């Protein structure tokens, strides 16, 4: 049986790039949410640091993550993200999940 996969990405906009980063993330949301193996794709913004965003993604399994990474919208994201933000991404397996 396959397990769900959670991805959490912390993105801090480079100076002067907050609006571009937000536009990229908000623009991706509909396509990511429409992917067959996607269960959640949300963008959160830090209350204390408005140039910092958190992506909260949940997929049915690793195959869905792999399919996500082959989409045009993800490849566009990868081509732009390093110019827009410092990025830390965690790919997580369930340990104790309700």
Secondary structure, 3 states (H helix, E strand, C coil): CCCCEEEEEEEEECCCCHHHHHHHHHHHHHHHHCCCCEEEEEEEECCCCCCEEEEEEEECCHHHHHHHHCCHHHHHHHHHHHHHEEEEEEEEECCCCC
